Amino acid sequence: MKYQIIFSKGFKKSFQKLESSERRIFYAKLNLFVDNHQHPSLRTKKIQGSDILFESSINMSIRVIWIFKDDHLILMLDIGHHDILKKI
């Protein structure tokens, strides 16, 4: 199932702080994510202690935090290096 992806203001702000090479990697992984958010290379999992927050890996250091808005819509909340998980 393909999902529509929307981005929060916080995500957009964090995204702009990434290196251009990191943004390119994100776009490549986004296509994969839209087709299958559970693809093994994304290492998607529910964030410990939360019933609604998920994280997916863009590479070994960059993570995306997101939620399901409904059956066809995902809201990307934040992106950054692994330490973004400490903000939760």
C-alpha positions in Angstrom: 0.0 0.0 0.0 1.3 3.4 -0.9 1.0 6.2 1.6 0.7 9.9 1.1 3.5 11.7 3.1 3.1 15.2 4.6 5.8 17.1 6.5 5.5 19.1 9.7 7.0 22.5 10.1 9.5 21.0 12.5 10.5 18.4 10.0 11.1 21.0 7.3 13.2 23.1 9.6 15.3 20.1 10.6 15.6 18.9 7.0 17.2 22.2 6.0 19.9 21.7 8.6 21.1 18.4 6.9 24.0 18.3 4.5 23.0 18.3 0.9 24.3 14.7 0.6 22.1 13.7 3.5 19.1 15.3 1.9 19.7 13.3 -1.3 19.9 10.0 0.7 16.6 11.0 2.3 14.9 11.4 -1.1 16.2 8.1 -2.3 14.8 6.4 0.8 11.5 8.3 0.7 10.6 6.4 -2.5 11.2 3.2 -0.7 9.3 4.3 2.3 6.2 5.3 0.3 6.1 1.9 -1.3 6.9 -0.1 1.9 7.5 1.7 5.2 8.4 -1.7 6.7 11.2 -2.4 4.2 14.1 -4.0 6.1 16.7 -1.4 5.1 14.5 1.3 6.8 14.6 -0.6 10.2 11.2 0.9 11.0 10.1 0.4 14.6 7.8 1.9 17.2 9.6 4.3 19.5 9.9 2.7 22.9 7.4 4.1 25.4 5.0 5.5 22.7 1.9 4.0 21.1 1.9 6.3 18.1 5.5 7.4 17.3 7.6 5.5 14.8 11.2 5.9 13.7 12.8 4.8 10.4 16.5 4.9 9.5 17.7 6.8 6.5 21.3 5.7 7.0 23.2 4.6 10.1 23.1 8.0 11.7 19.9 9.7 10.3 16.5 8.9 11.7 13.0 10.1 10.8 10.2 10.3 13.4 6.7 9.9 12.1 3.1 8.9 12.8 0.1 7.5 11.0 -2.5 10.2 10.5 -4.9 7.7 9.0 -4.9 4.6 6.8 -3.3 6.4 3.9 -1.5 9.4 5.4 1.8 9.6 7.2 3.1 12.7 9.0 6.8 13.1 9.1 7.5 14.9 12.4 11.3 15.3 12.6 14.5 14.2 10.9 18.1 14.3 12.2 21.0 12.4 13.6 20.3 9.7 16.1 20.1 12.2 19.0 16.7 13.5 17.8 15.3 10.6 19.7 16.4 12.4 22.9 14.0 15.2 22.1 11.0 12.9 22.6 
